Amino acid sequence: AATEGLEALAADTRRQGALGWLPYAQEPLAISLLLRGRFRDAETVVAEALDVSTDLGQDTQATILTAIPAWLAAIAGDAVACEDMASRMLSAASRHPTNAALATWALGLLDLGRGRFDAASQHLDAVCAGPARHDFPRRAIPDQVEAAVRGGDPARATRFLPALRDWAKHLGQPHERGHRRA
C-alpha cells in the first residue's frame, strides 16, 4: 500500500506540474521499490529524479539520491558505479545519515558479492549500529549475518539479531516465529 501511495504522489506531483517537488516524491518511491525487489522500476524512478534534481540545481537532493543507484549497482556487481555513487553520498554523510547508511550498505553488499567478508562485515556493522539503524537499513541485518558467518565470525553474526527479532516481532510476520527459535 505504501508503494502505491508513493506512486500516486509522484504521478500527482507530475500532473500538477510541480517539477521541483518531483525528486522529493521520487526518492521514497525509489527506496520502496528497491526494498520490494522491483529493481528496474527503482532504477527508472531514481534516474529521472537525479536528472530533474540536477537540471534544477537541487544539488543536495541529487547527492542524497546517489545512495539508491549505489545500492542497485552493488547488487548488479557494478563496482565502479557503486563506489562512485556511494562516495558521492558519503561525502555528505553527517547531514543525511539514512541515505549514507544505504550507500554504506551498498558497499557492504558489493564486498559480500566479491567474497570480501571482513570488509563487508565492517560496512554492514556500521549500517546496523549507525544513526539510521532504526530506519529501513535494519533490513541490512541479514546481510551482516551472512558476511560474518561466511567470514568465519559467528559471534559477530549474533550482534544485531536481537534488533532483527524485535523488528520481526513488531511486523507481526510469520517468519518472526523462526527468529524466536534462533
PELIN-V688228 format. One line per field, one symbol per residue. phi: phi as a letter, one per 40 degrees, with the letter a starting at -180 (. if undefined). A space follows every 10 residues. Layout:
BEGIN
phi = ???
END
This chain:
BEGIN
phi = .ccccccccc ccccccgcdc cdccccdccc cccdccgccc cccccccccc ccccccgccc cccdcccccc ccccccgccc cdcccccccc cbdccbcccc ccccddcccc ccccgccccc ccccccccbc cbcccdcdcc ddcccccccc cgbcccccdb cdcccccccc cgcdcccccc cc
END
